[in-house]
Amino acid sequence: MILDLAAYLAFFLTVALSYAVITLGLNVQWGQTGLFNVGVAGFVAVGAYASALLTTPDAPDRFGGFGLPIIVGWAGAMLAAGLVSLAVGALTMRLRSDYLAIATFGVAVVVQLCALNLQTVTGGPFGIGFIPRPFTSFAGDPLLFSLANLALLALVVLALYLFLERLLSSPWGRVLRAIREDEAAATALGKPALRFRLQAFALGGAIMGLAGAAQAHFIGFIAPDNYLPTLTFQVWAMLIVGGSGNNRGAILGAVVVWALWALSGSVIGSVFPAGWQARAAALQIALIGVGLCAILLWRPRGILGERRIVSRHLVTAPKANPSLVNNTPPEIPHA
């Protein structure tokens, strides 16, 4: 009983961390740059299918089956999703807010339809199976297998978090936030806003592709139904709940929202009879929406909101002059 519970907990955390990688990619686009990407599922699908085609064994009925190592598949997934993001961004990056959202949603729909209809490449509605899974030598021990996969995903999330923290605190990251807050001012200071926005969009898409590859190899099977708009809704909820603009918040939000999603699915499965479960599953989105509203009423900026820094040179200023803590001038003594 305890071993089964530990194996399930490891499985749960592995899936949550795979969503955390997607959320970190969205945080680069939206949280740091203000790019309203509603096509998350499409970029995740590109990464998943690219890695699957590169690593699966020979398949005479479809393209691919190169049998390459998993690490090569993950690198190929990042490259493919990054190039697709770059191409999409080059066409749509001049759009703003809701127009960009509509364009990226259309891209996600096109990717899903291609996965559904290009049967000689993607397997069509039957998907792609026999995707190699890491640590297959541990497959006989479910607990050890789950822990090994959890350790791998945790290492990926940690490395990605440290990389993004370093990158977003660099001058490049500060330019992204400047463009997000006031693009006209950033452009007036000589920063090519369009180029920086395109770079952020491509980087976020590549990270989403990595997450798609990780999920594909963890599950061992992918199909077009895995990349419906529901996935995009989940990831956006994770980022908003955790705290947009904060990488730690993105990771925490992924774990919290996935826990709510799994718990609501268990409740629905236990309350409704078998004949009603498929229809009642739609209540999951409503329950997540209610939870999202409750968290935002409690923490409007998310559980871990973005830390606002006016200048990195003012971090130590309060120690020298406490009156600068709230950006208020010091009191002038009366004569």
N, C-alpha and C positions, 0 to 999 in steps of 0.2 A: 504493500500500500504506500509506504513512504517513498520507495524507489519509483513507483509509478507517478507519484505526485512531483517528485524531483525532476523526472524526465519531462513531464508536462510543463513544469515551470521553465525548464531550460528551452523547450520548444517555443513556449510563449515569448520568452525574452528574445530568442533568435529572430522570430518574426517581427517583433516590435523594433529591434535594432535595424532590421532591413528597411522598415518604414522610416526609421530615424535618418538613414542615409538619404532617402528621397526628400525628406523634410529639410535636411541640410542643403540640398541642391536648390529647393524652392526658396530657402532663406537667402541664398546668394542673389537670386533673381528679385524676389519681392522684398524681403526684409532689409536688404542692403541697398538695392538699386531702385526699387519701386516698380518693377516690371510685372504686370498683372498677367501671369501665365495660367491659363485654365486648361492647358493641354498636357498636364503632367503625365497622364496615363499613356499618351502617345510616345513620349520620350522614354518612359520606363519600358514600354513594349519593344521599342527599337533595340535597346540594350539587351533585353531578354532574348529576342530572336537572333540577334547577331552572335551572342555567345553560344546559344544552342546550335546554330548552324556550324560554328567553328569547332565545337567540341564533341558533338554526337558522333557515334560510329557511322560507317558507310550506310547510306539509305538510297537504294536504287530508284525509288519512286519519287524522289524530290531532290532539289539542289542542296548541297552541303554535305554533312557527314565527313568532315575532314579529320576528326578524331584528335584534335590538338589538345594540349594540356589546359586545365581549367584557368590557370593564370593568364594564358594567351587569350582565352575566351573573354575574360574580364577586361583585359586591355583592349581587345577588339570592340567590346560593348561600349566602353567609354569613348573610343575613337568614333564609332559609328553614330552614337547618340550626340556627341559633340559636333560632328560634321553636319548632321541633320539640323541641330539647333542653330548652327552657324548659317546654314542656308535659309532656314525659316526666319531667323532674325534679320538677315540681310533684306528680306522681302517685307517684313512687318515692323521693323524696329522704329520706323518713323510714325507709327500709329501710337495713340495714347489711350491709357486707361481701358474703358470698355471696348474700344475698337480693337485693341491688342488682345483683349480677352476673347472676343468673338473669333479673331483670326486663329489664335492658338487652339481654341476649342475645335475649330474646323480641321486643323492639322491632326488633332487627336482622333477625330472621327475618320479621317482619311486613312490614318495608320491602322486603325482597328478594322476598317473595311478591307484594306489590302491584306491584312493578316487572315481575314475570313475567306477571301476569294482567291488569293494566289496559292492554290493548293500545291503546286509543284515546287514552291519555295518554303512556305510556312506550314504546310500540312493542312491548310484550310480549317474547317470547323473541328477537325480531329486533333489539331495541335501537333506538337512535337514531344515525343516521349523518349525514354532512355537517355535523358540528359545526365551526364556523369555527376555524381555527388561526391563532395570531398569526404575524406575519412571513411571510405567504404570498408576498410579493414575492420572498423569498429561496428559495422552494421549488425552484427550478432548481439551486441549489447546496447539496447535502446538508450539507456542512461548515458553511457560513455559516448555514444554517437552524438546524442543531443548536446552534451557538454562540450565536445570537440567543436561542433558547429557554432555553439554559442561563443566559445573562446575566439574562433576565427572572426565572427562578425563583430565581437567586442573590439578586437584588435583593429579591424577596418574602421570602425566608428571612431576609435581613439586617434588613429593616425589622421583620419580626415578632419576631425575636430581640431587637432593641433595645427594641421596645415592651414585650415581656414582661419583660425584665430590669428595665426602669423600673417597670413595674406591680407586679411581685412583690417589689421592694425597697421599695415604698411601704407605708404602714400597712395598706392593704387586703391586700397579699400577706402581711404578717406575721400578720395575723389568720387567713388561710387556713392557714398553717403551725401556728399555735397550735391551731386547730380539729383539724387532723390529729393533732397530738401528744396533746392532751388536751381533748376537746370540752367536758367538764364544767367544767374550769377556765376555758376561754374564755367559756362561758355565764355562769359565776359572776361574771366581770368585766364583764358587761353586753353581750357581743357576741352578736347574733342568729345563732347558728350555722346554722340552717336557711336563712336568707336568703343568707348568704355562700356556703354550699355550692351553692345553686341558681344564684347568679351565676357561680361557677366552672364549674359544669356547662354552663351556657348558653354561656359564653365558649369553653370547650374544644370544644363541638359546632360553634360557628360557625367556628372555625379548621379543624376537620375538613371542614366544608362547602366552605371555600375551597380546601382541598387536592383535594377531589373535583372541583371545577370546573376547577382547573389541570390535573389529569390528563386530564379529558375533552377539553379544548381542545388539549392536547398530542398526544393520540392521534387525536382526531377521530371517535371512535366509542365508545359505551358500551352495555353489555348487562347483564342481571341476573347473569350468571355472573361478572362482574368484582367482585361484592360478596358473595362467599361468606365464611364464617367464617375461611377461610385468611388473608384480609386482616387480620382482627383479631389473629390469632396473629402475623403478621409484625410488626405495629406494636408489640405488647406485647414481642416479642423485641427489637426495636430499642431501646425505652425501657429495658428491663432491662440489656441489654448496654452501652448508652451510659452509663447512670447515672440512675436515677430521682431527680427533684428538681433536676436540673441541665440547663438549656437547651442548653448546649454539648454535654453528654453525649447529649441527645436527637438532636441533629443528627449527631454522630459515630456514634452507634449505628445511625441510619438508613443511613448510607453503608456501614458495616461489614457489617450484616446483609444489605443488598441485594447487596453484593459476594459474600457467601457463598451467597446464593440464586441469583444468576446463575451463579456458578462451579459450584455443584452441578448446576444444570440443564445446563450445557455438558458436564460429566463424564458425567452420565446419558445425554445424547444421543449421546455418542461411544462409550460402552461398550456400551449395550444396543441390540439390533437394532430396526428401525423398528416391528415388530409388538409390541414389549414396552415401548416408550417411555411410552405412556399409563399403563400400570400401574406402571412403574418411577418415574414422576414423583412418586408418593407418597413415595418415599424422600427427596425434598427436605426434607419436614418433619422426618423423622428425622435427617437430616444437620444441619439447623439446630438441632435439639434437642441433638445431641451438641456442636456448637460452642457453644451457649448454656451447657451444663454446664461445658465446658472454661474458658470465659471467667469464669464465676462462681466456679469453683474458684481461678482466678488472682486475680480481682478481685471479691470478694463483693458489693461495692456498685456494680459496674459499672466501666467503664473510667475514667469521670470521675464519681466519686461526688459526692453532694451535700455542699456545704461547710456544716458545722454552725457556726452562730454563736449563742452564748449571748446576747450583746447587741452591738449595733452600736457601743456606747460602749467596748467592750473591745478593739476592733481595734488601737488604738495602745497598749494597756496593756502588752504585753510589752516595748516599748521602754523604758518607765519602770521596769518591775519584771519582769525575766525570770522570776522564780519563779512568775508567773501564767500562763505558757505552757500548762502542763498542768493549770490550775485547782488548783494545790496551794498551800497557805499557805507563806509564807516561813519559812525555818528560824530557830528561836529560839536565839540563842547561849547556850551554857552559862555559868552564873555562874562 
